[in-house]
C-alpha cells in the first residue's frame, strides 16, 4: 500500500508508532492519486501517442522540481460506520515547479479520468492554483486537455448550476502575472477559456482543438456533421487568431512555453532578466544596405532583417500566421528582452487590417504589462481599403491601436524602413505629449498622407491624360514628388531624429536599449511605489 516515497518517509506499520494507521492511509491515498485513471486508461491514452498529465508536467518542468498540491483530493468511499474504504482521484493536478530555474504555478488536466471533464472535477482545486499564482505573483501555466461540461453533473449534484466560478481571478491574473495556455487535446467551453485567457497560447497540430462546443453540439444545434479538426483545429485557428502559435508535437509546445517565459519577469511588478549575450552589439551586416529594393513596388523579406538586427537566435515569433501584415515577436538586444513589431509587405502589402490591428494591440499590451521596451520596424502603406476592409471595420481596429499605444509606459523606438503613410502610418509609435516619439529612418523611407504613386495619379489626372506620353509624364511627376518627399528634407527640419545607414541599426538599437532599460526601471518603480 506504500506510495513511492523517499526512504525516510516510507511507512512501516510495525515501526510507525501511534500514527501508523494514518500514515498508511496517507500513503495509500497518495498512491491512488499518482495512479491517475489506472493502468488500462493510461495505456489507452499512450496508444493515442500522447503523454499523460504527469508525463507532461515532467516534460515541461526542470527535473525533480514539481511540488504537487492537493495530492489526495478526490471522491472517498466509506463504509456505513464511516471507515475509509477507497478513493477515486480528481482529474486536476496542480503544483509549483521550476522552468529554467524560475518558479511557476502549474495546472494540468488528467484526461485519463473522465476525459479531463471540467465538471467532473473539484473546481476548487484548480481555482485555488490560479488564486495562489495571483497571490504569490508567479507565472501560471495551464496544460489543458478537457472534454468540457457534461449533463451528468445534474445527476451528481441533484440540481443545476449557473455557469461561472466566482472565485476564479481569471481577469486579474492577466494584469499581474504571465499566463500561458497549452491546448493538448479537445478544449471545449471552459477548456477553451483556459487556453484563450492567457498572454501566450499554443496548440498541438492534429491533436488539439479549441471551440465553444464540439462536433456533437454543432450537430445538435445546426445539423452539421463536421470533423473536430475542421471545427477547431490548428488550420482554423492559425487564421482566426484565437490561439497564438501552433506546435508540431507536445515537446515543441513545451519548448515554446519555456522560451516565452524566458523573456518575461515573474510578475508585472518585477523586471525581466537580462540574459548573457555573445553577439557583438556593434555587429555590421553589409547586406542591409540593399535590404530594401529601390523599386518601391518590389517586396523584401522582413524576417531576415529582424533576425539580423537582434541578438542571433533570440527572436521568438508570436502569431506568425495571423494578421500577417505585421510580425510580432519577443527578442533580445545585447541580452535585454524587448518586444518587436515589423511590417510585412508580403501580406496585404503590409497594410493594417482588422486582424493585424488586433495583433498589434495585444502584443503592445503584453509588452507594456511586463515592462518590455518596444522596437517597431516600419513599412506601413496605410489602412487596408475597399469594401471588405470597410465591412471588417478596419478603421475601428486602427482606433483601438491608437488608444492602446498612447497608454504605454515602456520606452519605444521606431525605425522607419520604407513607408509610413496615412492613419496607420501615424500609428507607428506613441506621439502625444508627454510620450517621446523616438524614431529614426533608413534612406529608403518615405512618409506622408498618401503614397506618391497613387497620389500623383489622383492629383494630376487631367494633366497626365492630356500628355503626349501619359506614362512618361506620370513617371516624371512621381520622380519630382519623391525628391520633395526625401527623408533627408524631413531630417533637415528635425522632423525625425536622424537618418541612419541600415548597417548602423543594430549598434544604434543596442546603445538605445541600455538607456531605455534604465528608464523603464525608473518608470515602473514610480508606478508601483
N, C-alpha and C positions, 0 to 999 in steps of 0.2 A: 504493500500500500504506500510505501515511501515514494515521494517525488524525487526528481533529480536535484539534489541539494548539495551545497558544499559539504565536505566530510564533517565539519564541525556542527552542521545543522541536521544531519540525518537522524531521524528519530529512532529510538530503540525502546520498546515498551518495557524491557527489563531494567533499563538504566535511567529513564527519563523522570523518575520520581513522581511527585504528586500530580503533575500536569501531563502525564504520559498520554492519556486518552485524548486530551485536547490537541496536543501536538501531533498525534497520529491523525486526528480528523483534519487538522490544518494541512498536513502534508497530502492527505488524500484529496482534499478539495483543490489544492493547487495542481495536483497531478491531473485531475479531471479537467481543469481549466486549460492546462497545457495540451491536452489531447484534442482540443477543438471538437470537430464533428465526428471524431473517431476514425479508425483505420480505413474503413470502407469509403467514407466520404472523402477523406484525404486522398486516397488512391484514385478515386473518380475525378477529383479536381486536378491531380497531377497528370492524369491521362489526357486532359484537355490542353496540356502544355503550359500550365500556369503554376506559379508559385503560390503557396498558401500564405495566409496573413503573417504568420510568424517568420516564414522564409523571406517575405517581402521586407519586413522590419529589419531583419539581419542584413539583407542586401543593401538597404539604404543607409543604415547607421554604421558608425565606426564599430569595430569588433568589440563585443563584450561591454557595451555602454548602455544597453537598454535596461531601464528600471521600470518594471511594469507596476501599474497601479490598479486597484480594484480587481485583483487576481482571482478572487473567489466569488465574484458576483455571478449570479445565475438564478436558477429556479430549483430550490431544495425540495426534497421529498422526505416526509416524516411519518412514523407510524402513529397509531391512534393515541399513544401516550406521549407523543412529542419527541420521540427519539429520532435522531438523524439517520436516514437510510441511504440517500444518494443525492446527487446534484447534477443538473444539466447546465453547462457553462453558457454564458451570454456571448452573442456574436460580435461584440465590440471590444477591441483590445486597445488599451491606452497606456501611455507611459512617457517617460522622458529618455532621451539619448543624446548622442553627440554626432554632428555632421562636421567632419574635418576639425574636430576638437571643440566645436561650438554647440551649446546646449539647445535642444529643440523639444517641443511637445509633439507627440505623435498619436494619431487616432487611426485605427485600421479596422475595416470591416472584414469579418470572417465569413466568407461565402460558404464554407463547409457546414455552417449551422444555419438552417432555414434560409439559405441563399442570401445571407447577409441582410435580410429584411430589416428595414429601418423601424418597422412597427412590431417586429417580433424580438425586440431587444429591450434593454433597460436604458431609456434615453438619458436618464440622469447621469449615466456613466460617461458617455461621450460629451454631453453638455458640460460636465464637470471638467473634463480635459480642456475644453475651449475656454472655460472661465479661468482655469488655472493658467493657461497661456497668457490670457489678458492680465490677470492679477500679478503674475511674476514677470510680465513683459518679455516673453520669449517667443521665438518663431513657432508657428503651428503648421504641421504637415498632415493633411488628410489623405489616407490611402483608401479610395472609395471603390467598392465593389458590392453594390446592394440592389436587390430586386425591388426596393421601394415599399410602398404600402400594401396592405392586404385586408380584405374584408373579414378574415378570420379574427382580426382584432376585436370585432364586435362581439364575437362569441366568447373570447377570452375575458374581456372586460365587463361584459353584460350591459354595455352602453356604448354610445358613440362618443367620439372625441372631436372637438373643434380643432382644425389644423393649427399647428404652431407650437413653439416651445418658448414660453415667456422668459425663461431664464437663460436663453441662448444669446450671447452677446455678439451675434454674427456681424452686425454693422460696426460696433465699437472696435472689434478686432482689427478691421481694415484701417482704422485710424491710428493704431498703436503698434502693431507687430506684423512682420511679414507672414502672409498666409499663402500656403501652396495647396492646390487641389490636384490629385493624381487620379485620373479615371482608368481603372484597371479591368473593368467589366461593364455590365449594363448599369448605368447610373440614371435612375428614373426618379422623378419627383424630388423628394428631399435629397436623394443622392446627387441629382443634378445641381441642386443649390449648393451643396457642399463643394462641388467642383468649381462652380462659377463664382461663388463669393470668395474670391481669392485675388491675390496680386499676380500670381502666375499659375496657370493650369496647363496640364499636358495629358494627352490621351494616347493609349497604345493602339496602333493601327490594327484593324481587323479583329480586335479583341474587346475594345471598349466602345460603348455607345453612351451618348448623353441626350436625354429627351425628357419632355414633360410627362409623356406617357408612352409605353412601349407598344409594339405591334398589336397585341390583343385589345388594348384600349382604343387604338386607332381603328381597328376592325369593327369594334362595337359602336364607336361614335360616328364613323364616316363610311363604313362598309368597304374600306380599302384594305387589300392584302398587301403588306409591304415587309420586306426584309429589315431586320433590326439595323443592319449597317447602312442600308439605303435611307433609313429614317433618321438615324442619329450617329452615324459612324464618322470616321476621320475625313472622308471625302466631302461630307456635308459641312462639317464644322471648320475645315480649312477655308471655306468660303463664307460661312455665316459669322465667323469671328467669335463664336460662343466660347471656344476653347483656344488658348493662345497657340500651343505647339502640339505637334504630333511626335510620337516616338516609334521607332522600329520594333522595339520589344520592351519588356519591363526593365531590363538592365539599362537601356537607353533612357527610359523615363526617369529612373532614379539618378542617373548621371546628370541629366538636365536639372533635376531638383537640386542636387549638390552644387552644381555650377551657379544656378540662380542665387541661391542663398549666399554664395561666397562673395557676392558684390554688396550685400546688404548688412546693416547693423543688426544687433539683437532686437532693437525696437526703435520707434520713431524718436525717442528721447536721447538715444545714444548715437554714435557715429560709426560708419563703416570702417573697415580696416584697410590701410594701405598695404598692398602686397609687395613682395620683392620684385624687382624689375631688372632683367638683364639686357633689355633693349635700350640702345642709346637714345636719350631724349633728343639729341641733335641729328639723328639719322636722316640722311637725304636720299630720296629715291628719284633718280633723274627722270624717269619716265613720266612723272607727274606733270612736267612742263607741257606735255602734249596729251594729257589725260582728257581734256575737253576738246572735241573737234571744232575747228574754225567754222565749218558749215553748221549753223545752228539748227538745221533740220535733221542732223545726224544725232544718234544717241550714244551713250557711253556706259561703261559698267561701273555703277556706283559702289557696289560691294568691294570691288578691287581697291577703290580709293579708301573706303572705310578700313579695310584690313591693313593698309599700309600706313595710315595716319596714326592708328592707335597701337598700343603695345602688341607685338607679334603674338598671335594665338589667343588674345584676350577678348575678342569680340563674341558675344553671345546674343544671337538674334532672337527676338520675341515676335511671334505673329507673322512669320515670313509670307504666308500665303493669303493674308487678309489685308484689305486696304493697301494693296501692293504699290500704290504710287508714293508711299513713304516707307522707309525702312526704320524700324525701331530696334534698339539693342542696348545691352549693357557692355561696357568695355573698360579698359584701364589706360590712363595716361601717366607714364612714369610711375606706375604702380597704384595711382589713385583711381578708385572706381568712379565712373561717370555714366550718365545716360546719354545715348546717342540717337539722333534722328538724321535721316538723309533722304532727300528726294530720289525717286527712281523714275527717270524719263521713259523707261521701257514699259511702264504700266500707265495707261490713260494719259500718256505724255507727261506724267509727273503731276498732273492737276490734282487739286484737293477734291476728293469725292466725299460722300457722306461716310463711307466706311473708313477712309483714311483719316477723316476728321476725328471720328470716334477713337481710332487707333492712337492718334496724337494725344487726344485728351487723356486717355487712361495711362499712357506712358508718362506724360508730364506729371500727372498726379502721383504716380508711383515714385518718380524721382524726387518730387517735392516733399512727399511724406517722409522719405527715408534719407533726405539730405544728400542726394547725388547731384553735383553740378551737371548742367546740360550743354552738350555741343550739338549744334544744328548745322548740317551741311546742306546748303540751299540751292535748289534748281526748281523754282516754283513758277510755272506759267500762269497760275491763277486758278480760280474755281472751275470745276467742270461745268460745261454749259450744254444746253439742249433740252428737249422735252423730258428725257429720262432723268437727267440731273435735277430738273425742277420738280419732277414728281417725287424724287428721293429726298427733297428738302435739303439740297446740298448747302445752301446758304445758312440754314439753321445749324448745320454741322460747323460751319466756319464761325458762327456766333458763339457756339459752345467752346471752340478752341480759344477764341478771344477772351471769354470770361475766365477760362482756365489759366491761360498763360499770364494774364495780368495779376493773378493772385500768387504766383510762385515766389518763394522766399530763398531759392537757391541761385547761385551765380549761373549766368547763361552766356554762352559765346556762340555767335553765328559766323559761319564762313560762307559767303555767297559765291558759289562755284560758277553759276551761269545766269539763271533768271530769277527775278523777284518782281512779279507783276500782279497788279490788281489787289483785291481784298486779301486773297490767300497769300500773296507775296508779302503783304504787310504784316502777316502773322508769323513771320519767321522768328520773332523774339518779343519779350515784353518791352514796351516802349513808352508807356505813360509814366510820368513822374510819380514816385521817385525812382522807378526802375531805370537801370542803365542799359540802353540798347547797345551792348558791346558787340561790335561786328567788324569784320574785315572782308575783303573780297579778292578774288583772283582777277587777273587782267581779262579773263573771258566773261566776266559778269556784266549783265545789263539789267536795268530795272525801270519801272515807270508804271503808269496806269494801265497801259496795254502794250503788248509786244509791237515792235516796229513793223514786222512783216504784215500783220493784219491791219495795223493802224494806218499805214500808208495807203493801202488799197481803199480803205473807207474814207479817208480824208481827201484823197486826190483822185477819186474815181473818174470824174469827168476829164480831168487833165490826162490821165493815163489812157482812157478810151480814145481820146482825140489825137493822141500822139501818133506820129508816123510809125514808130515801133513801140507799141504799148509795153511789151516785156522789158525792153531796154530802159524805157523811161521809169518803169516801176523799180527796176534794179538800181537806177541812178538815184532815185528818191530815197530808197532804203539805205543806200550807202551814205547819203547825206545825213539822214537822221541817226544812223548808227554812229557817225562821227560825233554828232552833238551829244549822243547818249553814252559816250565813252565813260567808263567808270573813273578815269583819271580826272575828268571835269568835275565829277561829284567830290572826289577827294580834294581837289583844289579848294573847294568851298567848305571843306571839313564836314561834308555830308555823310562821310563814312570815315572810320578811324584811319584806315590805311588800305592800300592795295599791296598785296604781298605776292612774291614769287611762289607758285604752288609747292615748290620744293622746300620752302621755308615753313610750311604749315605745321608739321609735327613739332618742330622746335618752338614755334610760336605758341602752340597749344600746351606743350609741356611746361613752358615758362608761366603761362597763364594759370594753369591748374594749381600750382603751388600757392599762389596768392588767393585764388578762388577758394581753395580748401580752407585757408585760414579765415577768410571772410565768412564762409559757410559755418564754421565752428562758432564764430562770434555771434552770428545771427541766431543760431539755434540756442546758444547759451542765453541770449536775451529773451527768446520766445519761451523757454522753459523755466526761466527764473521765477 
